[in-house]
Amino acid sequence: MTITATATTVLVTGANKGLGREAARRFATMGWRVFLAARDVTLGTTAVRELAETGLRAEFVPMDITSDESVRAAYDFVAARTPHLDVLVNNAGVGAPPTPPAETPPADLAGVFETNVFGTVRVTNAFLPLLRGGENPRIVMVSSGMGSIATTSDPALAALAPPTLGYPASKAALNMITSQYARALPDLRINAVDPGYTATDLTDHSGFQTVTEGTDAIVELADIPSTGPTGGFFDRNGRIPW
C-alpha cells in the first residue's frame, strides 16, 4: 500500500558508511524521510539500526547500483512507500588502484566506471519517474575535485595527488553527465559536489576533514529551492571550476 509522503523524501546511495551515512544522518535530523540505500544488507541494516539508537529514522533499501535488476527492485521498494521522491543523492562510488597512467590496464578503468559512471546513470534514470512527481526535485552527484581538469592541471596542486587514470577520469565523466542531465532536465535542480579531502575509507581515513564537513556541500545542494542553481559544481565554500 502506498503511503502518502508529507516530509521531504531523500534517497542516498552508498549510505551504509562514510559520506553517505553522514548525509543520511543529517537529513534525518532535518526531519526528512530518509531511504538509506546500500549494496551490503548487513551493513545497511546496521546503519539504520544505529541511527535508530540515536532517535533518528531511516528505511533501508537494498541496492547494488551495478545491477539493473537490483536497481529496479529498489525503485519498486521506494515507490511502494512514497508517491514521490524529492531528492536523490548519488553517493555510491569506488576508488581505483593508484597505478601510474602508463601502467594502468583498461580493466582497471572498466571496474571503476561501472560504479561511478554507469551505476549513477542507471540509478538516475530509474528514479526519474518518482522525482518528477515532486514539486522541487533535486539530484546531487557526489563527485570529486580529482575530476576537475582545472584543479588537477594547476601546478600549485600537482603535488597533492600523483597522476592516475581510473578515479579522476570517472569523476570527470560524472561531472559531464551532471552537466548534460541539467541541460536536458531543466525542471530539476541537478548539481555535482566535491566533498573535499575527507577522512573516510576511500582515503584510508587520511583526509583532514570530518565526514560532517565533507557532507556540507551535499546537504546544501540537496536543500536548494526551485530557483536554486543547476548544472554546477560546488564544494562547501561555493562554486568551483570544472
Beta strands, then each sheet from edge to edge (+ up, - down):
strand 1: 9-12
strand 2: 33-38
strand 3: 59-62
strand 4: 87-90
strand 5: 138-142
strand 6: 189-193
strand 7: 233-235
strand 8: 238-239
sheet 1: 3+ 2+ 1+ 4+ 5+ 6+ 7+ 8-
end
